[in-house]
Amino acid sequence: MLTESRPSNSLVHRLDARAKILGLIGFTVVVVTTPGRAVWAFILYAAILLFLMGLARLPLGYVFKRALVVVPFVLMVAIFLPFFHRAGAGGYNLGGARVTGEGLLVLWNAGAKAILGVLSMIVLGSTTGFPKLLSGFEGLRAPRIFILIVGFMYRYGFVFLEELRRMQRAMVSRNYRARWLWNVPTLGRMLGALFLRSYGRGERVYVAMVSRGYEGAVPALNDSRFCLPDAAFLAVLLAVALAIRVTSSL
Amino acid sequence: MAREPRAVEPPSVLEGQDRSISRPPAIAAAGLYFAYPDGTEVLRGVDLTIEQGESVAIIGPNGAGKSTLLLHFNGVLRGQGDLRILGLPVENKNLREIRRRVGVVFQDPEDQLFLTTVGQDVAFGPANMGLERAEIAARVEEALAAVGMAGSEERTAHHLSFGQKKRIATATVLAMRPEVLVLDEPSSNLDPKARRHLVEIVRDLPVTKIVVTHDLPVVHQLCERALILADGRIVADGPVEEVLSDAALLAAYDLELPYGFNLPAPSRGYR
């Protein structure tokens, strides 16, 4: 699941969420703006991320599995891009289609950036944990209502899935199989029932909130501190990335 | 409290107020009437007085209006008729104080634990009361310890068992240090051990307790007095042993003790 952080207590895990959010998002932005021809820069970026993963003791197999989410995206680029660029040096003929050198560069560029971006988000996600991540964004002055909505989504997504699973089991137990077109209305009714249940849940949650003195504003509950190691992490990560970036376009 | 079980009788609201002017009743309702917007009448004149320090069960069959009545105790629902909570009339200006002093633990803990971590959920009430950060942290710690879940601040609700969720839900209310604790079906869906834990936790709390349920053994363990709510009215009121041992009375309102359950001898020592 996207929310599972690796329970561990490494140096990276203990950093303040805000430092990691700013650092790794900043890192990604720097990576994305690097010119694609500077291949060595991307290798250095990857080395930084590998270093962080090692520091956080993330198993490589786990990282690799989660990094697979970029595959469909990169494949899309791979399918379309090579064909829509003018001919240049290099390139190959594949059957009738000509793959140009520039097309390949675009593919490399997009692919490398996507993978590095995803890897840095994996480092962030697997060392921070969803609740900490949320309170980190809260500490960075993200709109409260947004934080609250995402928090509710996280909390009730699981409840919702569990309800869906129970309904499915109840249907299967009575030999329901969605095989033909005329089975579809049942699915529609199921979704309707799920909606009504969620609606009722929403009302009960609201009543529970009001009962504990909710008056329209959720109090900030973020209590983490931004300390020297956090500042150092942020500064070093961004400084190194920027140094690579500047050198790459000289 | 040697009170006779009685059929519907005139309200004792005034009596209650006379007895203790310095300590108004926790709940004093007279002629409380409530109908949902679709016209369904749920409460049709509820008269009841619950003194501070009592532990009272409100029992009744499904659909008797128990949950609706409970939502009046902290002003979430507002019916017609006279209702005073801890001496305060239920009006907009008093709602904040009423909700601080009356804590409601709802039936489904999934509804009560809505934030991302247990610690945030328990801190929600105290934070709404405008307490200082250090005081909030102290209360969270205290409330979690009171329900036997100390140190679980960082956990997320969906990783807890149902019994643990129920205990945390209780903690979210205890953290507000309520004077009146209202429990809606506290034992539903709990396995025997979790249920015993919850009973032990709640029984020793030094607050006024109102338990809304149809689990009669739990009523016997937690309460001294039992009220039967049926058809939107209080139809019986008396010491818990007398109400629970009156098989004819229970049967008349679709209630019964579980098969094989016998009321222990009336000494209060046995629990």
Interface residues (C-beta under 8 A of the other chain):
Chain A: F130 P131 L134 G151 F152 Y154 R155 Y156 F158 V159 R201 R204 V205 V207 A208 M209 V210 S211 R212 G213 Y214 E215 V218 P219 A220 L221 D223
Chain B: L71 N74 V76 R96 R99 R100 G103 V104 F106 D108 E110 D111 Q112 L113 F114 L115 T116 T117 G119 Q120 A123 F124 G125 A127 N128 M129 R133 A137 E154 T156 A157 H158 T172 V173 M176
